[in-house]
Amino acid sequence: MGKEDNNKLFSGMEHLGFHDVANIQLYSKEVKNNKETDGKDAKEKTEKSLLYDKEVTCPVCNTKFKARAVKVSAPRMVTKDSDFFIRYANINPYYYDVWLCNSCGYAAMKRDFEHIKEYNFQRIRENITSRWRGKNYPEFYDVDISIERYKLSLLNYIAINAKDSSKAMNCLKIAWMYRLKEDSENEKAFLTQALEGLESAYFGEDFPIYGMDKFSTMYLIGELSRRIGNYDKAMLWFSKVITTPAVNQKLKELARDQKDLIKEAKVVSEQHVHDVNNINSTVENKKGFFKYLFKLK
């Protein structure tokens, strides 16, 4: 509808003082933006009701601060990936898993935060606090903020030479966050680091490891191996899970499913190689045929 049509809409309004109505728009272009804003406000209002501030005392510098925490009953699980990554509706508790002291820079996943040994305090001061500039985070966290905070946690774990299991789980959660972003390159990089740490923890630490028993850890090592493309290693670990008598039947079935996925992937890969070889062979045969023709001439 043009300006002339707009004028017709409001004809007869001149005696009320509305002489110039050519530029009036019946439907504002801002309506869509208002809806988006309303949607964002509604989401934040919902998320706010699912969060609370937990008062925490930093074990390194004794500073008291408030850590954003998700109410226990708040997360609603939607699905679980084959490497135990849980996808949630309404709020993502992974976003709020790292506690960070803004005074000294000490950060760790919440289950580890208060369990740092006193002899590691100086390592934090030397390697983290001396570089820490501080940052004020918004009220609600997103995937990019969570990645940043997980990486801060990982730097702290490295500084204090934490258990390989802690570093491995930290890397695994970073990989999961990159999965949410559909960043497969960074996801694979951190899955690789998680696998290395998890294998080391399996052979060198006591169970349970982050709530996982020996058999769940065996399965996870196999699954991470599969996800980064190390199929032979994955098959070995899955076979261990399947052939161990004490393993839960559901975990065995999961291992069998993943073995089937590897077999399917290998068939596809072999077919691809076969097709490429056929194409190369055809090209070479054509080259030979043309060479033969030119020789005849």
Summary of the structure (lengths in Angstrom):
residues: 297
radius of gyration: 29.2
end to end distance: 72.9
largest distance: 97.8
contacts: 805
relative contact order: 0.06
helix: 61%
strand: 10%
